[in-house]
Amino acid sequence: MDAHNQPSRLGDVFLDTRARQRPRVTIAVVVFPGSNDERDAIWALSALGADTVAVWHGDRELPRGTVGVVLPGGFSYGDYLRAGAIARFSPALGAVARFAAAGGLVLGICNGFQILCEAGLLPGALLPNESLSFVCRDVRLRVERDDTPFTTRCPAGGSITIPVKHGDGRWHADPELLAELQAGGQVVLRYAPGDNPNGSLDDVAGVINADGNVMGLMPHPEHAVDPLLGSGDGALVLASLVDAGRDRSLAVA
């Protein structure tokens, strides 16, 4: 096999010639004042087979043909008031909320997770880390579900390693809500035993909404797509989103 036809590896995701020839799908990445991970997300999603479009926070509509939306990490609006509290009122979030209500796929990463919780699109709240310190390191995650649009490439019950970098990542919910999420299987990712970096309740690292089309997680998959940088496991999450978006696009076509 010549070099042109050999599979190229991006983390644990193999993109062979056939994969690169599959139809590309449009995924919008919303950019807020203070976002700082949108370029990483755009690069990773593009490498995994998506045509990515940056959407400014003031835009009132998503690009035509969008099959998925990513809210990236950063410090939207400087995290004034509370992380994500101002971003939830942006015009772009109105478009995202309509998209989600229609069944569109939405992934919030770190600050994006905070924004989705503030907007009521995901349950719970993100509080300051238990240590009251900013945390930046790799963490091991346990995959609780591999049947969501965001985790089909992840090993159910297995472990993946993705970095975190946040000061307000402690997920919290009241006992009734936690019990409801546990019963409904809405906790998708948990920090592995002994690897909870922020004191998150029940070791929650990522949750999904009841309809299964909106997910948020504090770890940064876009920073774990190349084993040369420590881990390629984040590609499993982002490639799952691209796969799901492609499947939906083909089903509509």
C-alpha positions as CSV (number, residue, x, y, z in Angstrom):
1,M,0.0,0.0,0.0
2,D,1.5,3.4,-1.0
3,A,1.7,6.3,1.4
4,H,-1.2,8.1,-0.2
5,N,-3.7,5.3,0.5
6,Q,-2.4,4.3,4.0
7,P,-4.7,5.2,6.9
8,S,-3.7,8.3,8.8
9,R,-4.2,8.3,12.6
10,L,-5.8,11.0,14.5
11,G,-5.9,9.8,18.1
12,D,-7.7,6.4,18.1
13,V,-9.8,7.4,15.0
14,F,-8.6,6.1,11.7
15,L,-9.4,8.2,8.7
16,D,-8.7,6.0,5.7
17,T,-9.2,7.1,2.1
18,R,-12.9,6.0,2.2
19,A,-13.5,8.0,5.3
20,R,-12.1,11.1,3.7
21,Q,-14.3,10.6,0.7
22,R,-17.5,10.6,2.8
23,P,-19.8,13.6,2.5
24,R,-18.6,16.5,4.7
25,V,-21.1,18.1,7.0
26,T,-21.4,21.6,8.3
27,I,-20.8,22.1,12.0
28,A,-21.1,25.6,13.5
29,V,-18.7,26.8,16.2
30,V,-20.1,29.8,18.1
31,V,-17.5,32.5,19.0
32,F,-18.1,34.8,21.9
33,P,-16.0,37.7,23.1
34,G,-13.5,35.9,25.4
35,S,-13.7,32.5,23.6
36,N,-10.2,31.1,23.3
37,D,-10.6,27.5,22.1
38,E,-12.7,28.0,19.0
39,R,-9.7,27.6,16.6
40,D,-8.7,24.3,18.2
41,A,-12.3,23.0,17.9
42,I,-12.5,24.2,14.2
43,W,-9.2,22.5,13.4
44,A,-10.1,19.2,15.1
45,L,-13.6,19.0,13.6
46,S,-12.2,19.8,10.1
47,A,-9.6,17.1,10.4
48,L,-12.4,14.6,11.4
49,G,-14.5,15.3,8.3
50,A,-16.6,18.4,9.0
51,D,-16.8,21.7,7.3
52,T,-16.7,24.1,10.2
53,V,-18.1,27.6,10.2
54,A,-17.4,30.2,12.9
55,V,-20.6,31.9,14.1
56,W,-20.3,35.3,15.8
57,H,-22.2,35.8,19.0
58,G,-24.2,38.5,17.4
59,D,-25.5,36.3,14.6
60,R,-29.2,35.5,14.8
61,E,-29.2,32.5,12.5
62,L,-27.0,29.4,12.0
63,P,-25.5,28.7,8.6
64,R,-27.8,26.9,6.2
65,G,-27.3,23.1,6.3
66,T,-25.8,23.1,9.8
67,V,-26.1,19.6,11.4
68,G,-24.3,20.3,14.6
69,V,-23.2,23.2,16.9
70,V,-20.2,23.4,19.2
71,L,-20.0,26.0,22.0
72,P,-16.2,26.1,22.7
73,G,-14.2,26.8,25.8
74,G,-12.9,30.1,27.0
75,F,-14.2,33.0,29.1
76,S,-17.2,34.4,27.3
77,Y,-17.8,38.0,28.1
78,G,-15.0,37.7,30.6
79,D,-17.1,35.4,32.8
80,Y,-18.6,38.5,34.4
81,L,-21.5,37.9,36.8
82,R,-21.0,34.1,36.4
83,A,-19.4,31.9,33.8
84,G,-21.9,31.7,30.9
85,A,-24.4,34.0,32.5
86,I,-24.1,36.8,29.9
87,A,-23.5,34.5,26.9
88,R,-26.9,32.8,27.4
89,F,-28.6,36.1,26.3
90,S,-26.6,36.5,23.1
91,P,-28.5,36.4,19.8
92,A,-26.5,33.3,18.7
93,L,-27.8,31.4,21.7
94,G,-31.3,32.1,20.5
95,A,-30.5,30.4,17.3
96,V,-28.8,27.5,19.1
97,A,-31.8,27.0,21.4
98,R,-34.2,26.9,18.4
99,F,-31.8,24.4,16.7
100,A,-31.7,22.2,19.8
101,A,-35.5,22.3,20.1
102,A,-35.8,21.0,16.6
103,G,-33.6,18.1,17.5
104,G,-30.2,19.5,16.3
105,L,-27.0,18.3,17.9
106,V,-25.3,20.7,20.3
107,L,-22.0,20.1,22.2
108,G,-20.8,22.4,24.9
109,I,-17.2,22.2,26.0
110,C,-16.1,23.8,29.3
111,N,-17.4,27.3,29.0
112,G,-19.9,26.0,26.4
113,F,-21.1,23.6,29.1
114,Q,-21.5,26.4,31.5
115,I,-23.5,28.4,28.9
116,L,-25.8,25.5,28.2
117,C,-26.6,25.1,31.9
118,E,-27.2,28.8,32.3
119,A,-29.5,28.8,29.3
120,G,-31.5,25.9,30.7
121,L,-30.6,23.6,27.8
122,L,-28.7,21.2,30.2
123,P,-29.5,20.3,33.8
124,G,-27.4,21.4,36.8
125,A,-25.0,24.2,37.4
126,L,-21.2,24.7,37.3
127,L,-19.8,26.1,40.5
128,P,-16.2,27.2,41.5
129,N,-13.8,24.3,41.9
130,E,-13.8,22.9,45.4
131,S,-10.1,23.9,45.7
132,L,-11.0,27.5,44.6
133,S,-8.0,27.1,42.3
134,F,-7.7,26.9,38.5
135,V,-7.0,23.3,37.4
136,C,-5.2,22.4,34.2
137,R,-4.2,18.7,33.7
138,D,-5.2,15.4,32.1
139,V,-8.0,13.5,33.7
140,R,-9.2,10.0,33.2
141,L,-12.9,9.7,32.4
142,R,-15.2,6.7,32.6
143,V,-17.6,6.3,29.7
144,E,-21.1,5.6,31.1
145,R,-22.9,5.5,27.7
146,D,-21.7,4.8,24.2
147,D,-25.2,5.1,22.6
148,T,-25.4,8.9,22.4
149,P,-24.6,11.0,19.3
150,F,-21.4,12.2,21.1
151,T,-20.0,8.9,22.3
152,T,-20.6,6.2,19.7
153,R,-16.9,5.8,19.2
154,C,-16.1,5.7,22.9
155,P,-15.7,2.4,24.8
156,A,-18.7,1.9,27.1
157,G,-17.5,1.3,30.6
158,G,-14.0,2.0,29.5
159,S,-11.6,4.9,30.2
160,I,-10.5,7.9,28.1
161,T,-8.0,10.6,28.9
162,I,-8.8,14.2,28.1
163,P,-7.4,17.4,29.7
164,V,-9.4,19.9,31.8
165,K,-8.6,23.6,32.3
166,H,-11.1,25.5,34.4
167,G,-11.8,27.3,37.6
168,D,-15.6,26.8,37.7
169,G,-16.1,23.2,36.8
170,R,-17.8,21.7,39.8
171,W,-21.1,20.3,38.5
172,H,-23.9,20.5,41.1
173,A,-27.6,19.5,41.3
174,D,-30.1,19.0,44.1
175,P,-30.7,15.5,45.2
176,E,-34.0,15.2,43.3
177,L,-32.4,16.3,40.0
178,L,-29.4,14.1,40.5
179,A,-31.7,11.0,41.1
180,E,-33.7,11.9,38.0
181,L,-30.6,12.1,35.8
182,Q,-29.2,8.9,37.2
183,A,-32.4,7.1,36.5
184,G,-32.7,8.5,33.0
185,G,-29.1,7.7,32.1
186,Q,-28.2,11.4,31.5
187,V,-24.7,11.2,33.1
188,V,-22.6,10.3,30.1
189,L,-19.1,10.8,31.5
190,R,-17.7,10.6,35.0
191,Y,-14.3,11.3,36.4
192,A,-12.5,8.1,37.1
193,P,-12.1,7.2,40.8
194,G,-9.6,9.5,42.4
195,D,-9.4,11.7,39.4
196,N,-12.1,14.3,40.1
197,P,-10.3,17.6,39.6
198,N,-13.0,20.0,40.9
199,G,-15.3,18.2,43.5
200,S,-18.0,17.7,41.0
201,L,-21.1,15.9,42.5
202,D,-21.2,12.2,41.8
203,D,-17.9,12.6,39.8
204,V,-20.0,14.1,36.9
205,A,-17.9,15.2,34.0
206,G,-20.5,15.3,31.2
207,V,-24.3,15.2,31.0
208,I,-26.9,15.0,28.2
209,N,-30.4,16.4,28.0
210,A,-33.5,14.2,28.2
211,D,-33.9,14.2,24.4
212,G,-30.4,13.1,23.9
213,N,-29.3,15.8,21.4
214,V,-27.5,18.3,23.7
215,M,-24.4,17.4,25.7
216,G,-22.0,19.3,27.8
217,L,-18.6,18.3,29.3
218,M,-15.9,20.1,31.2
219,P,-12.9,18.3,29.7
220,H,-11.6,19.6,26.4
221,P,-11.8,16.9,23.6
222,E,-10.4,19.4,21.1
223,H,-7.1,19.4,23.0
224,A,-6.7,15.6,22.9
225,V,-6.8,14.7,19.2
226,D,-3.1,14.0,18.6
227,P,-1.2,11.3,20.6
228,L,2.0,13.4,20.2
229,L,0.4,15.9,22.6
230,G,-0.4,13.3,25.2
231,S,-3.8,11.8,24.2
232,G,-5.9,11.2,21.1
233,D,-9.0,10.2,23.0
234,G,-10.8,13.5,22.4
235,A,-11.1,12.6,18.8
236,L,-13.5,9.8,19.8
237,V,-16.0,12.4,21.1
238,L,-15.7,14.8,18.2
239,A,-15.7,12.1,15.6
240,S,-18.9,10.7,17.1
241,L,-20.5,14.1,16.7
242,V,-19.4,14.3,13.0
243,D,-20.6,10.7,12.4
244,A,-24.0,11.5,13.9
245,G,-24.3,14.7,11.9
246,R,-23.5,12.9,8.7
247,D,-26.0,10.1,9.4
248,R,-28.7,12.7,10.0
249,S,-27.8,14.6,6.9
250,L,-27.9,11.5,4.7
251,A,-31.2,10.4,6.3
252,V,-32.8,13.8,5.3
253,A,-31.3,13.7,1.8
